[in-house]
Amino acid sequence: MSEPTPAHGPRTVVSPGKTLFGVGVSEQVGDYADRYGTRALVLASEAIYDIHGETIVENIEAAGVETAVYTDVRPDPTVANVEAAYDVWESEGCDVIVTLGGGSSIDVGKSVGILAANEGSIRGFGVDRAGYEGVPNPTPPVIAVNTTAGTGSETTRTAVLTDESTDTKFIIVSENIVPTVAVEDPTLIQSLPKSHTAFTGIDAFTHAIEAFTSVKSYSVTDGYARDAMTRIVDALPTSWANGDDIEARTEMLIGQFQAGKAFGNSSVALVHGMARPLGAQLHVPHGLANGLILPYVVEFNHVAAPGKYAEVARLLGAADADTPDRVAARRAGDAVQELCEDISLTDYLDEFGDVPTREAYLDVVPEMTQDAFDSGSPDNNPRKPTHDELEELFVRVYDDALAPDSPRRS
């Protein structure tokens, strides 16, 4: 595990090489594909391809670039998913990657790029095996066409994959996998259903809070995080309630982009450490897992960073400038939970979760706790949990948010 960087020590701020923002910018994808290659591998899930794929492929081919298409990107992509996509890259002789979707397609695209430029299996590049910056050679050009708001993966040096042999998630972190071009067109997220508007939106909010309060935060990332939270607090409920509100959709794209820049250059912390094993065990979408956990970690953390969490509470309208920081910080967890309630987050568990009995859940709590610690993310947390405290947090999430008769579901 790398040592924390001193507050005023040297930093490297990563970002996509270019970012296209605004209504209609996805029409420029072909121009950029032509700039970087002659045969593009287009990566998407079947559902996203059915909505936007034909238009994007036509745009690329109109620019004189041939295409090969892989439409089997799955949520929480696996090692096997990446290997299958790479087989298409190799057999079709591709030289540029175009991802269409959110974090899953972008992470598959980054990972295909890793295999295209480096020797070894994709599992071997995880930080638990290769360490941070463990990808020796930069990927071929990656053009990330974003259709969620979001994971922020188009801004980061991180890819998250699932090792299906152990049913655990692992992360790859390297400057050599940051996308070349990010495409942020709000018209592409107008078709996002309410469920995934909620999941990806609360994911972005979690990124911003964790980056803001991480022990690796600093002035640059704090600025991104503050701006992200300010936008998301207003735009998420509005875009969830009315997906056709193009202004709210645009604000969410900007907010999630800023949140991605925040955590990509700072770090995530305990919420993500817990969400990865929870999502893997219960087959809960990543953003939903984050939103289930976030209020309890905020409540757990507030004593360690009262100034930061007081700002969070004020942004959420739970305190004002005259409220002492420690008083305001205590209100932050409840305020975050109210934001989750505004978008009916726990209502989606019936459709998108596989919630076990309490007894079965308790059986996997020790494993999830160890997986959370092994991820390294809790090391970045402002309050360092003990093993018992982390187990207690997992149990509280079940009793308060997961169980069918829990307060947040009833």
C-alpha positions in Angstrom: 0.0 0.0 0.0 1.4 3.4 -1.0 2.1 6.0 1.8 -0.2 9.0 2.0 1.1 12.1 0.2 1.8 15.1 2.5 -0.8 17.8 2.1 1.6 20.1 0.2 3.6 17.4 -1.4 3.9 16.8 -5.2 0.8 15.7 -7.0 -0.1 14.4 -10.5 -3.6 15.5 -11.5 -5.0 13.2 -14.2 -7.8 14.0 -16.6 -9.0 12.8 -20.1 -6.8 14.2 -22.9 -9.9 16.0 -24.2 -13.4 16.4 -23.0 -16.4 17.2 -25.2 -19.3 18.8 -23.3 -22.8 19.7 -24.5 -25.9 18.8 -26.5 -24.9 17.0 -29.7 -21.2 16.5 -29.0 -21.5 12.8 -29.6 -21.8 13.6 -33.3 -18.0 14.3 -33.1 -17.1 10.7 -32.1 -16.3 9.7 -35.7 -14.0 12.7 -36.2 -12.0 11.6 -33.1 -12.0 7.9 -34.1 -10.5 8.9 -37.5 -7.9 11.0 -35.7 -6.6 8.1 -33.7 -7.2 5.0 -35.8 -8.6 3.1 -38.8 -10.7 0.3 -37.1 -12.6 0.9 -33.9 -13.7 -1.6 -31.4 -17.1 -0.4 -30.1 -17.9 -1.7 -26.6 -21.4 -1.6 -25.1 -24.1 -3.6 -23.4 -26.8 -4.9 -25.6 -29.4 -2.6 -24.0 -27.3 0.5 -24.5 -26.3 -0.5 -28.0 -30.0 -1.0 -28.9 -30.6 2.7 -27.9 -27.5 4.5 -29.2 -25.3 2.0 -30.9 -26.5 2.3 -34.5 -26.2 6.0 -34.5 -22.7 6.0 -33.0 -21.5 3.3 -35.4 -22.9 5.1 -38.4 -21.1 8.3 -37.2 -17.8 6.4 -36.9 -18.1 4.7 -40.3 -19.1 8.0 -42.0 -15.7 9.3 -40.9 -14.0 6.5 -42.8 -13.3 4.3 -39.8 -14.2 0.6 -39.9 -15.9 -0.9 -36.8 -16.1 -4.1 -34.9 -18.8 -4.3 -32.2 -18.9 -6.2 -28.9 -22.3 -5.9 -27.1 -21.8 -8.3 -24.3 -20.6 -5.8 -21.7 -22.3 -6.8 -18.4 -22.9 -4.8 -15.2 -20.0 -5.3 -12.8 -17.8 -6.7 -15.7 -15.8 -9.8 -15.1 -12.3 -11.1 -16.1 -14.1 -13.3 -18.7 -16.0 -10.3 -20.0 -12.7 -8.5 -20.7 -11.1 -11.5 -22.2 -14.0 -12.0 -24.6 -13.9 -8.3 -25.7 -10.1 -8.5 -26.2 -10.5 -11.5 -28.4 -12.7 -9.3 -30.7 -10.0 -6.5 -30.6 -7.3 -8.9 -31.6 -9.2 -10.9 -34.2 -10.6 -7.8 -35.9 -7.3 -5.9 -35.9 -8.6 -2.9 -34.1 -6.5 0.1 -33.2 -8.8 2.5 -31.3 -11.4 1.7 -28.6 -14.8 3.5 -28.4 -16.9 2.7 -25.3 -20.6 3.4 -25.2 -22.2 3.4 -21.7 -21.2 4.0 -18.2 -18.6 2.7 -15.9 -18.9 -1.0 -17.0 -18.2 -0.3 -20.7 -15.5 2.2 -19.9 -13.8 -0.2 -17.5 -13.9 -3.0 -20.1 -12.5 -0.6 -22.6 -9.6 0.4 -20.4 -9.0 -3.3 -19.6 -9.0 -4.3 -23.3 -6.5 -1.5 -23.8 -4.3 -2.9 -21.0 -4.2 -6.3 -22.6 -3.5 -4.8 -26.1 -0.4 -2.9 -24.8 0.9 -5.2 -22.1 1.8 -8.8 -21.5 -0.1 -10.8 -18.9 -3.6 -11.6 -17.7 -5.9 -8.8 -16.7 -6.2 -10.1 -13.1 -2.4 -9.7 -12.7 -2.8 -5.9 -13.1 -5.0 -5.5 -9.9 -3.4 -3.3 -7.2 -3.4 -6.3 -4.9 -0.9 -8.0 -7.3 0.8 -5.3 -9.3 0.4 -2.3 -6.9 -0.6 1.2 -7.9 0.7 2.3 -11.3 1.2 -1.3 -12.2 0.4 -1.0 -15.9 3.7 -0.5 -17.7 2.5 0.7 -21.1 -0.3 3.1 -22.0 -3.4 1.8 -23.7 -4.3 2.5 -27.3 -6.6 5.5 -27.6 -9.9 5.1 -25.7 -12.9 7.3 -26.6 -15.4 7.1 -23.7 -18.9 8.1 -24.8 -20.7 8.4 -21.5 -24.4 7.4 -21.2 -24.8 7.7 -17.4 -24.3 10.4 -14.8 -22.3 8.7 -13.1 -19.4 6.7 -12.4 -16.9 9.3 -13.6 -14.8 6.4 -15.0 -14.1 8.5 -18.1 -12.0 10.8 -16.0 -10.0 8.4 -13.9 -7.0 6.1 -13.8 -9.1 3.3 -12.3 -10.9 0.2 -13.6 -13.0 -2.0 -11.4 -13.6 -5.7 -12.4 -15.0 -8.8 -10.8 -12.9 -11.9 -10.4 -15.6 -14.5 -10.9 -13.4 -17.3 -9.6 -13.6 -15.7 -6.1 -16.7 -13.6 -6.5 -14.7 -10.5 -5.4 -14.0 -7.2 -7.1 -10.5 -5.8 -7.7 -9.2 -2.5 -9.0 -6.6 -1.5 -11.4 -5.0 1.9 -11.0 -2.6 3.5 -13.4 -2.1 6.8 -15.2 -1.7 4.7 -18.4 -5.4 3.9 -18.6 -7.0 7.3 -18.5 -9.2 7.7 -21.5 -8.0 9.9 -24.4 -11.4 11.5 -25.1 -14.4 11.8 -22.8 -17.8 12.6 -24.6 -20.4 14.1 -22.3 -23.6 14.6 -24.3 -26.7 15.1 -22.1 -29.1 13.9 -24.9 -27.5 10.4 -24.4 -28.7 10.2 -20.8 -32.3 11.4 -21.3 -33.3 7.7 -21.9 -31.7 6.6 -18.6 -34.5 5.0 -16.5 -35.3 6.4 -13.1 -33.6 3.4 -11.3 -30.3 4.0 -13.0 -30.6 7.7 -12.7 -30.8 7.1 -9.0 -28.0 4.5 -8.8 -25.5 6.5 -10.9 -26.4 9.8 -9.3 -25.9 8.6 -5.8 -22.7 7.0 -6.9 -21.4 10.3 -8.1 -22.4 12.0 -4.9 -20.6 9.3 -2.9 -17.5 9.9 -5.1 -17.6 13.6 -4.2 -18.1 13.1 -0.4 -15.4 10.4 -0.2 -12.9 12.4 -2.2 -13.7 15.5 -0.1 -13.1 13.7 3.3 -10.4 11.2 2.3 -7.0 11.5 4.0 -5.6 12.0 0.5 -7.7 15.1 -0.3 -6.1 18.4 -1.1 -7.1 21.8 -2.4 -7.5 20.8 -6.1 -9.7 17.8 -5.4 -11.7 19.7 -2.7 -12.6 22.2 -5.3 -13.9 19.6 -7.7 -15.8 17.8 -4.9 -17.5 21.0 -3.6 -18.6 21.9 -7.1 -19.8 18.4 -7.7 -21.8 18.1 -4.5 -23.4 21.6 -5.1 -24.6 20.5 -8.5 -25.7 17.0 -7.6 -27.8 18.0 -4.6 -30.1 20.0 -6.8 -29.8 18.2 -10.1 -30.2 14.6 -9.0 -33.7 14.8 -7.6 -34.8 16.9 -10.5 -33.3 14.6 -13.2 -34.7 11.6 -11.4 -38.2 13.1 -11.3 -38.1 14.3 -14.9 -35.6 12.7 -17.2 -36.5 15.1 -20.0 -35.2 18.1 -18.1 -32.1 18.7 -20.2 -30.7 21.3 -17.9 -30.8 18.9 -14.9 -29.3 16.2 -17.0 -26.5 18.6 -18.1 -25.8 19.6 -14.5 -25.6 15.9 -13.5 -23.1 15.2 -16.3 -21.0 18.1 -15.1 -21.3 17.2 -11.5 -20.4 13.5 -12.0 -17.5 14.6 -14.2 -16.2 16.8 -11.3 -16.8 14.0 -8.8 -14.8 11.7 -11.0 -11.9 14.2 -11.2 -12.2 14.6 -7.4 -11.9 10.9 -6.4 -9.7 10.0 -9.3 -7.0 12.4 -8.0 -7.8 11.9 -4.3 -9.3 8.6 -3.5 -12.4 6.8 -2.4 -12.6 5.5 1.2 -14.7 3.3 3.5 -18.0 3.4 1.5 -16.4 1.9 -1.6 -14.4 -0.6 0.5 -17.8 -1.9 1.9 -19.8 -1.5 -1.3 -17.6 -3.7 -3.4 -18.1 -6.9 -1.3 -21.7 -6.0 -0.6 -22.4 -5.7 -4.3 -20.6 -8.9 -5.2 -22.3 -11.0 -2.5 -25.8 -9.6 -2.9 -25.6 -8.8 -6.7 -26.6 -5.2 -5.9 -25.6 -2.5 -8.5 -22.6 -0.6 -7.4 -24.3 2.8 -7.1 -27.2 1.3 -5.1 -24.7 -0.4 -2.8 -23.0 2.9 -2.2 -26.3 4.7 -1.4 -27.3 2.0 1.0 -24.0 2.3 2.9 -23.2 6.1 2.6 -25.4 7.5 5.4 -23.9 5.2 8.0 -20.4 5.8 7.1 -21.0 9.6 7.1 -22.4 9.2 10.6 -19.4 7.1 11.6 -16.9 9.5 10.1 -18.2 12.9 11.2 -16.2 13.1 14.4 -13.0 12.7 12.5 -13.5 15.5 10.0 -16.2 17.8 11.5 -15.3 20.8 9.3 -15.7 18.8 6.1 -18.9 17.0 7.1 -20.3 20.4 8.4 -19.9 21.6 4.8 -21.7 18.5 3.5 -24.6 19.2 5.9 -24.8 22.9 4.8 -24.8 21.9 1.1 -27.7 19.6 1.9 -29.6 22.3 3.8 -29.3 20.6 7.2 -27.3 23.4 8.8 -26.5 27.1 8.1 -23.4 29.2 8.5 -24.2 30.0 12.1 -24.4 26.3 13.2 -21.2 25.2 14.9 -19.2 22.7 12.8 -19.6 19.7 15.2 -23.3 20.2 15.5 -23.7 20.6 11.7 -21.5 17.5 11.1 -23.7 15.4 13.2 -26.6 16.2 10.9 -24.8 15.2 7.7 -25.7 11.5 7.9 -29.4 12.1 8.2 -29.3 14.7 5.4 -27.6 12.2 3.1 -30.3 9.6 4.0 -33.0 12.2 3.1 -31.4 12.7 -0.3 -31.5 8.9 -0.8 -35.2 9.0 0.2 -35.9 11.8 -2.3 -34.9 9.4 -5.1 -36.6 6.3 -3.5 -33.4 4.4 -3.5 -34.3 1.5 -1.3 -37.5 0.9 -3.3 -35.3 -0.6 -6.1 -34.0 -3.5 -3.9 -37.0 -5.7 -4.8 -36.0 -5.6 -8.5 -32.2 -5.1 -8.3 -31.1 -6.8 -5.1 -30.8 -10.4 -4.0 -31.3 -9.8 -0.2 -30.7 -12.9 1.9 -32.1 -13.8 5.2 -30.5 -12.1 8.2 -28.9 -15.4 9.2 -27.4 -16.0 5.8 -26.2 -12.4 5.6 -24.5 -12.6 9.0 -22.6 -15.7 7.7 -20.9 -13.6 5.0 -20.3 -10.5 7.1 -16.8 -11.7 8.2 -15.8 -12.3 4.6 -17.2 -9.0 3.4 -15.4 -7.2 6.3 -12.1 -8.8 5.3 -12.6 -8.1 1.6 -13.3 -4.4 2.6 -10.0 -4.1 4.5 -8.1 -6.0 1.8 -9.3 -3.5 -0.8 -7.2 -0.8 0.8 -10.0 1.8 0.6 -10.6 2.0 4.4 -7.0 3.2 4.7 -8.1 6.5 3.1 -10.9 7.0 5.5 -10.8 9.9 8.0 -11.8 7.6 10.8 -10.0 4.2 10.9 -12.5 1.4 11.7 -11.6 -1.6 13.8 -12.6 -5.0 12.6 -15.5 -5.1 15.0 -16.7 -1.6 14.0 -16.7 -2.6 10.4 -18.7 -5.7 11.0 -21.1 -3.7 13.1 -21.5 -1.2 10.1 -22.3 -4.1 7.8 -24.9 -5.4 10.2 -26.5 -2.0 10.6 -26.8 -1.7 6.9 -28.8 -4.9 6.9 -31.0 -4.1 9.8 -31.7 -0.5 8.8 -31.8 -0.6 5.0 -31.7 -4.1 3.5 -34.2 -6.2 5.5 -37.7 -6.2 4.0 -39.1 -4.8 7.3 -36.2 -2.3 7.9 -36.9 1.4 8.6 -35.6 2.6 5.2 -37.7 0.0 3.3 -40.9 0.4 5.3 
